[in-house]
Amino acid sequence: MLKYMLDTNIAIFTIKNKPVHMLPLFNENQSMLCMSSIALMELVYGAEKSTKVAHNLAVIESFCSRLTLLNYDDRAAYHSGQIRAELAKQGQPIGPYDAMIAGHARSLGLTIVTNNVKEFSKVEGLKVVDWSK
């Protein structure tokens, strides 16, 4: 059963195993982990900008094969729109991709795993944990 959705920064930490406790946490919780296709887009974007494009894309593909990848759907879009509007009204907007990942996680009742707690904790109804510490 899925419980956690990885934010892009946690995926990067896990891939690089920095901090060193990330990979064991990933392995212990692997059956409960998923990642949004929005986070995948961010990873691919980073790889495409790098000097080792093919290598980095292969690393991403290998990483993604070890967890459930969820497509961003209409429910996620609805939640994301609500989140962006609510936070804009409060004068505390978050980045558009963070809003999309937050909406995706919240629409499924999943806990977001991130080291960007400051941003994601602004989202009402979203459970947030930081495995990077």
Summary of the structure (lengths in Angstrom):
residues: 133
radius of gyration: 14.4
end to end distance: 24.9
largest distance: 42.5
contacts: 398
relative contact order: 0.20
helix: 59%
strand: 12%
